[in-house]
Amino acid sequence: MTPSLTLDEFLLCKQAIMRYGKQGQMIVAIEELSELIKEITKNLRGRDNCAAISEEMADVYIMLEQLIMMFDNDNEIRGQMRLKMKCLKERMDNERGG
């Protein structure tokens, strides 16, 4: 299950977009994604850094929420997620049977 924002957190994200601008927050999103990639890579190389991964995942999740606000595409994302989950299930079912 994914975490959901409280009303206060939602409003804070909106305020961040207004204060720093869409472009600024998109840059922050890219930076946060990069930091998560870095921590995952460290983990693959044997580092026990689950706490760092959790921290970066939280940052990425917050930025994804802001991107959803900026692009106003929550419904489209939900539809794409359902489609991709269906494809994943079909692929896994086919692997089991084949």
Secondary structure, DSSP 8 states (H G I E B T S, - for coil): ------HHHHHHHHHHHHHHHHHHHHHHHHHHHHHHHHHHHHHHTT---HHHHHHHHHHHHHHHHHHHHHHT-HHHHHHHHHHHHHHHHHHHHHHHH-
